């Protein structure tokens, strides 16, 4: 819509298609700008313009590859950003032209981060487009020893293992939430999607086993492997989505969550403290 209002033509096509490559070649572009492509352009497409650059949603050289924002949240990063770099055969490995950092909050989801990244990307392009076309833009190589590369995330990657620390469980849930398929566990053999959760600020070391549900007046909590808890705030069970307190029958106090759990309440005293 924005492009149409500016009188700019818009095409939906695969640049890897031979016919589309011929169309691009006829255009004889001064520059190619790629933004968030899941599949990087091939060498012959990159070669169609004297300048070929890409916007990537991380502070390169860290988090090259797919789903960079999701991986950053999963790892608990407090800062992300946008990188503009020259395109080369190796994905996200070309010389850097400009970067801008954005904050990642403790409870941010990918959508929250992208709401900061989009205006940051616009600022980067405003700063660099004229110098790029004039061949005066600075650039510098990425330090390969700092590079990290991650692949795409799939639905199965959202399986929650409550044996991990509460912070890691919380990070997985927020990294996997909508529009992603969602983090999930099982209760009595039924899949339970956890769309939202919060870390319990209490520093109490709970003796119950990992995956044990605590049904409290203020919400539904789950014990994690470090004896801390996460509070579930939005779940989906049997196609119904809502506050976990609406699912008291399934998420009763002492229920054990997990793919191999029966859902039966755990022993009252739980395992011994370590």
NORGI-V992764 format. One record per run of one state. SS is the DSSP state (alpha for helix, beta for strand, coil for the rest). FROM is the first residue (numbers start at 1). LEN is the number of residues. If there is no record, write none. Layout:
BEGIN
ss & from & len
SS & FROM & LEN
SS & FROM & LEN
END
This chain:
BEGIN
ss & from & len
coil & 1 & 1
alpha & 2 & 4
coil & 6 & 12
alpha & 18 & 10
coil & 28 & 3
beta & 31 & 5
coil & 36 & 7
alpha & 43 & 4
coil & 47 & 4
beta & 51 & 6
coil & 57 & 7
beta & 64 & 2
coil & 66 & 2
alpha & 68 & 7
coil & 75 & 4
beta & 79 & 8
coil & 87 & 9
beta & 96 & 8
coil & 104 & 6
alpha & 110 & 24
coil & 134 & 6
beta & 140 & 1
coil & 141 & 3
alpha & 144 & 3
coil & 147 & 2
beta & 149 & 2
coil & 151 & 4
alpha & 155 & 4
beta & 159 & 1
coil & 160 & 6
alpha & 166 & 11
coil & 177 & 6
beta & 183 & 5
coil & 188 & 2
beta & 190 & 10
coil & 200 & 12
beta & 212 & 5
coil & 217 & 2
beta & 219 & 5
coil & 224 & 5
beta & 229 & 9
coil & 238 & 2
beta & 240 & 3
coil & 243 & 1
alpha & 244 & 4
coil & 248 & 8
beta & 256 & 1
coil & 257 & 18
END
